[in-house]
Amino acid sequence: MLYAFLPLAAPVLMSVVALIALRQPGRRPAGYPQLAEIAAAACFGLIALAGVLAVAWGPATSPLIGLNGAGLAVRLDAVSVIMALLVSFIGWIVLRYSATYMDGEDRQGAFTGWMSATLAAVMLLVLSGNIVQMVLAWIATNAALHQLLMFYPGRAAARRAAGKKALTSRLSEAALIGAALLLAVSYGTGDIATMLAAAGAGIAPATAVWGAGLIAMAALLASAQFPTHGWLTEVMEAPTPVSALLHAGVVNAGGFLLIRFADVMLAAPGVLALLALLGGLTALFAGLVMLTQPAVKTALAWSTIAQMGFMVFQCGLALFPLALLHIVAHSLYKAHAFLSAGTAVDAVAQIRRPGPVAVPGGRAVARAFGLALAIYAAVALGFGMIDGVTDKSPQALALGAILIFGVAYLLAQGLADAAPRMLTQRTAIYALGASVSYFTLQVVATLLTAQTLPPVPEASALEWALIVLALISFGAVAVAQAMFPLWSGHPAAAGLRVHLANGLYVNAVFDRLLGGWKTKITS
């Protein structure tokens, strides 16, 4: 099991780079940005090598460096390797981008140092084999990120946003500390693998169920879920590389926490139901608000809230492999979206519409949704004939149907009377491609995590109710979105747009309940 120590070199390396860079915090710090970029690339290589060893020799936990069951240990399995690879890759890209983006800034060295420190803390978090280490890495991640969010301390909006994030961070840390204590008492150990093995065997005392509830609370706060989502939309005063790292990496910590403790979470079906409800509500709410945002970075922030909501919804349905897949896909997409936002805005400004937009009527929308679901059902039937490969649980099938609703919206554009034939054909291909991709990626995710994550349990009456509610809710929103052009000119639509653009004032209410915010935050 000594080979499990190998990926530990990655956070150690980034920590060394952070300390070196912070010693020269000023402008153009003697090649340290390039050093940080090279170190992040080396971390990706080290973790990839550790992943190869894990595949060859199986999952393992390193020997503990500590006393009385608490200390430093590395858990090497599919979840930790995938997350560490993702973090190191995103970190490498962001640091490479930052070397040019931050060139000439007065505090470029400090920026490089805190970026490297944040990456080191996140990698230590996802590689945790001991729950004490996980708690400390969670706290260190929040502390390092706070320094990045306060990079421009003279901006009142930056101080306000960092203060709100600091509050949610302290609450999530308190919840995670409580969960760690309860789980350690429940299973008599701080070793995460031992806890998961006991929970998987059906050992779930009441203290463990309460621990699962606190894990859920920590994850919801870290993932910016409704109604404490406001901080994520207000941290845009930080440099763009910080937004890319936050939205593509750090915000995933909540999802990772739920996935890592999947066996424990299955022992608390009520907690899973709450996750499904809050995650689904957040996804629908933030998705609608996102469509009304005029600023590209703010729209991307609301998109992240919606995506994290859908990921929490997946965890609530016990679809942990698919939630992990969602984290990877969203992180890669969102990092690219933030880093290329300026170029994309310039490109859109130069586009000239070729003619009138094809607006689908009610019949076109109905045909689109019927056709999309028919294509999805045919593909599902085809994959279902392959025994033992595809997850045929109602939770997974319902999730695929919800995803296909988004394709049905595009298909409705192709079936509009004014749409050219080429657009109609292309959108039908999109529906087919989305269905095949969903089941193919589901197979890959399930196979990669088969030895690490528990299978989807049989759906209970409560889960069936949640599935039906989710299908109705997501379906209704998708239909309303597809038909919005037909009634967008109504005065009520204009009023609704204004209210949605302000997030239905939930964030303002949350601020007032907490008594307002001070603009001066002590870092």
N, C-alpha and C positions, 0 to 999 in steps of 0.2 A: 504493500500500500504506500510505500515511500514515493512512488511516482506521482501520487496525488499532490505532492508538494510542488510539482513543477509549475503549475499556473500561478502559484503564490509569487513567483518572480515578477509577474506583470505589475501588480499593485506596488510592490517594493520599488521597481524601476521607476514608475511614475511618481512615487513619493520622493525619490532622490532628485528627480528632475524638478519637481515642485520646490524643494528646498533650495536648490541651486538657483532657480529663476527668481525666487523671492528675495534672494540676497542682492539682486540687481534689478530693482523694481521700475527703473526709469525707461526712457525712450531707447528703442533699438538695442536691446540688451545682449550684445555680443554673441549673436547666433543661437541664443537659447530657444527662440521659437522653432528653429529648424531642428534643434536637439530634441525638443518635445515631440515634434512630428515623427522623427526617426524612432524615438522610444515607443510611441504609440503603435507604430508599424511593427516593431519588435514584439510588443505585447501580443498583438494579433497572431504573430507567428508562434509564439510560445504556447498560447492557448490552443491554437490549431493542433500543435504537436501533442499537447495533453489530451485533446479530444481523440486523436488517433489511438493513443495508448488506452484510453477509456473504452473505445470500441474493441480493441484487441484483448484487453485483460478484464474488462467489465467495470461497472461503477465501483467507486471506493471512497472511503474517508481517510484522510491522512491521520497519523498519530497526533494526539493532542499536545500542544505546547501550552501548558498551564497547570493549574492545581484544582483539586476537588471538582472535576468535571467541567470547569469553566476555563476558557482560554482561546487559543488560536488553532483552528483546524480547517482543512479544505475539503469540501464535498465535491467530488468529481463525478458527474453523471450528465445525462442528456440536457436537463434543464440548466444546470450551472454552465456547461460548456457553450450552449447556444446563446445564453444571455451574455456571457463574458466575451464571446466572439462578436456579438452585436455591439456591445459597449466599446470594445477596443477598436472596432472598425469605424463606428460613428465618431469616436474620439479622434482617430487618425485623420479622417476627412475634415472634421471641424478645426483641428489644430493646423492642418495644411492650409485651409482657407483663412484662418486667423492670421497666419504669418504675413499675408498681404493685406488683409482687411484692417488689421490693427497697426500696420506699419506707420510710424510717426506719432502714435499716441504717447502722451506723457507718461503713462503708467503701463506700457506694454509688457514690461517684465513681470509686474505684479499680476497682470491679466494671464500671462502664460503660466505663472506659478499656480494661481488658483484654479485655472482650467485643469492643469495636470493633477492637482490635489483632488479635485472633484472626480476625475476619472479613476484615480487610485481608490477613492472611497467607494465608488459604485462597484468597481471590480471586486473589491474585498467583500462587499455586501453580497453579490450574487454567487461568490465562491464559498460563502460561509458554511462551515460544517458544524459550528457550535452556536447556540442561540445567543450567548453573551457577545460573541464576536459580531453577530448579525445586528444586535441592538447598537453596539458601539459604531459599527460602520454606517448604520442608518443615521445616527446623530452626526457623524463626521460628514456625511454627504450633505445634510441640510446646512451645516456650518460653512462648508466650502462654497456651496451654491449661494448662500447669503452674501458672501464677499463678491461674487460675480454680479449679483443683482444690484449691489450697491457700488458698481464700478464708477458710476457718475453720481457721487453723493450730493452734488449741488442741485440735482433735479428733484424737486418736491414730489413729483409723481413717482420717481424711482424709490424714494424713501417710503412713500405711502404703500406701494406695492410690496416692497421688501418686508415692511412691517406686518402686512396682512399674511404674507407667506410665512414669516417667522412665527406668527400665532398658530397657524394650522400645523406648522412643523412641530411646535412644542406639544400640541395636542396629540399628534400622531406618535410622537416619541413616548409620551406618557402611556398611550394605549398599547404600544408595542412592548414597553417595559412590563406593564401589567400582564400582557399575554405571555411573555417569556417566563415570568414568575409562576403563573398558573400552570403552564405546560411543564416546567421543570418539576413542580410539586406533583403533578399528575403522573408523570412517567419516571420520576426519580433520576433524571439525567439532563444534561445540557446538550447532548449529542442529537442533532436534528435527525439523522438517519434512524437512530434508535426510536425516537419519538414517532416517526412516520411508520416504521415497521409495526410498532405496538398499535397505533391507530388503525392501520390497515388490517390488523388481526382482530379488530372489533373491540379493543380496549378503549373505552371512552368514558371516564368518570365525569362527574358534573363539572369539576374544575376545568377539564379539557374543553368542554362545550363552552364555558364562559371564556376560556382562552381563545377559542375560535371566534367568538363575538368581538373580542378586542382586536384580533388580527383583522377582521373585517373593517372595524372602525379605523384602524391605522391605514389600511389600504384605501378606503374611501376618501380620507382626508388627503392622502398623498396623491391620489389620482384626480383631484379636483372635481369631485362628484357633487351634484345638487344636494343641498343648497349652499355648500361652501366652495363653489367653483370660482368665485369672483377673482381670487388672487391670480389665477392663470391668465386672465384676460388683461391684467393690469401690469404685467412685468415686461412690457414692450420697450421700456426706457433703457434696458440693458442692450449691449451690442448684439447684432444679429447672430454671431456665433454662439452666444449664450442662449438665445432663443432656440437655436437649432439643437444644442446639447440638451436643454431642458425638455423640449417637446419631443425629441426623438430618443432620449435616453433616461434622464432622471425621473420624469413623470411615470415611467414604466415600473418604478420600484413598488408601487402598490399592487400592480398586477402580478409582478414576480412573487411578492409575499403570499398572495392567494394561491398561486400555482405551486410554490414550494411546499406549502402546508396543505396541499390538496387532500391528503388522507385525513387530516384533522378536520378540515372543513366539511367533509362528507359525514362526519359524526354529528353535525349540527344542521339538519335540513331547514330549520326555521331561519338560520342565519343565511343559508344559501338563497332561500326565497326572498329575503330582504335585499340581498345583493342583486338578484334578478330584477326586482321591482325598481330599486333606485338606479341601477345601471341602465335599464330600459328607458326609464323616465328621463335620465340625463341625456341619453343618446338622442331621443326624439326632440327634447327641448333645445339642446345645443345645436342640433342639426338644422332646425328651423331658424334659430337666431343667426347662425352662420350665413344663411342666404341673404340676410339684410345688411351685412356689414360692408361699408364702403372702403375701409382700409384693408389692404391685403394681409398684413401681419395680424390684425385683430380677427379677420375671418379665419386665418390659420389657427389662431388660438382657440376659437370656438370649435373648429374642426377637431382639434386635439381633445377637447372636453367630450365631444360626441363620440369620438373613437374610443376614448378610455371608458366611456359609459357602456359602449357596446362590448368592450372587452370584459368589464365587470359583469355585464349581463350574461356573457358566455360562461364565466366562472360560476355564476349563480345557477346555471343549468348543468353544472358539473362537466362542461366541455373544456376541460383544462388543456388538452393538447391543441385544440383549435384556438384557445385564448393565447397560448404561447405563439402559435403561428401568426395570430393577429398582431401581437406586439412586434414581431420581427418585420412584418410587412409594413405596418404603420410607421415604424421608426425609420426605415429606409426611405419611404415616400416623404415623410415629414421633414427629414433632414435635407433632402433635395429641394423640397418646396421652400423652406426658409432661406437656404443658401442661394437659390436662384430666383428669389422673389423679385428683385430689382430688374433682372433681365426679362422676366415674364411680363412685368408691368409695361416695360418699353415695347415688347413685342405685341401685346394686346392693343396698345395705343396706335399701332401702325396698321392694324387690320381694318379692312373696309368690307362691310357687309355686301355680299354679292346680290342681294335682293331681299324680298320679304321673308320673314321667319315663318316656317310651317307650324301652325298652331293646331294641335289635335283636338277634335271634338269629343263628346262623350262616347260615341260609338268607337272611335279610334282608341281611346283609352281602355275601354272594356275589352276590345279585341287584343290590345297589346298585353294586358295582364293575363288574359286567358291563354294567349300564345306562349308567353314567357313561362307560365306555370306548366303548360303542356310539355314544353321542351325540357324543363327541369324534371318533370315526372318521368319522361322517357329516359333521360340520362341516369336518373336515380335507379330506375328499374334495371338498366343495363349494368350499372356498377353493382347493384344488389344481387345479381346472378353470380358474382364472384364471392364465394363463401369465405369468411374469415379475413377479408381484406378491408372492407368499408364499414364504418360505424353506421349501423342501421337503426340506431336508437331514435325515438321520436324527437328528442331534443336536437340531435344533429340534423335530421330532416327538416325540422321547423326552422332551424337557423339558416339552412340553405334556401328555404322558401323566402325568408326575410331578405336575404342578400339578393335574390332574384327580383325582388320588388324594385330595387334600384335600376336593374337592367330593363325592367318593364317601362320605366319612365323614359329611357332612351328609345325603346322600341315604339312607344307612342308617338314620338317625333317622326319616326320613319313611316308610320301608318297614317299620318295626317294627309288630308286630301292634296295639299300643296307640296308635299314632299316628293323629291325626285326618286325614281325607281332605285337608283344606286344607294341612296340613303336607307331605303326600306330593306334592301338586301343586306347592307352592312350591319344594321341594327339587329337583324335576325341572327347574323353570324355572331354578334356580340353576346346575345342570349345563350347561344349554343356554347360558345367559348367559355363564358362565365360558369355555366353549369358543369362542364367537363373539368375546368380548372378547380372548382370548389371540391369536387370529389377526389380529384387527383392529389391536391394538396392535403386534403383530409387523410388520405392514405399515408402520405409521406410523414405527416406530423404524428399520426398514431403509431407508425412503425418506429420512428425515432425515439419516442418516449414510452414505448411499451414496457420497458423494465423500470421506469421511474415514476410514471403517473398512473393512478388507478383508472380502471375502465369506467365508463359511464354507467351509473346504477340504473336499475329499472325505474321508470317514471312512476311516481306516486300520484295520488289524486291531486295533491297540491301542485305538483309539477305540471300535470296536464292542464290545470286551470291557468297556470302561468304561461304555458305554451299557447293556449287559445287566446288569452289576453294579449300576448305579444303579437301574434299573427294579425289579430284585429287592429291593434293600435298601429303597428308599422304599415300594415296594408292601407289603412285609412289615410295616414299621412302621405304615403306614396301616391295614392289616387288624388288627394287634394293638391299635391305639388304638381302632378301632371296636368291637372285641369285649372291651375291657377291663372294661366294667361286668359282664360275665358271670362274671368270675373275680376281681373286685376284693376280694371278701370272703375270699379264700384267704390264709392267713398268709404265704405266699411273696410275694403281691402287696404286703402291708403292708411287708415287709422291703425289697422292691425300691423302693418309694416313698421309704423313708428314705434308701437309698443314692443314688437319683436326686436327691433334695432336696439332698444334699451334693455334687452334681456328680461322683459316683463317686470323690470324693476326689482327683481329678486335680490340682486347684489346690493342695491340701495337700502332695501329693508334689512338685509343682514348687517350692513354697516350701522344702521340706526339702532338695531337691537343691541349691538355691542358698544353703543355709546359714542360712535364716531371714531375717527382715527387721528392720531398725532402724526405730523409730518416729520418730526425729528425722531429718528430711530437710532438707538445705540448699536453699533455693529459689534 
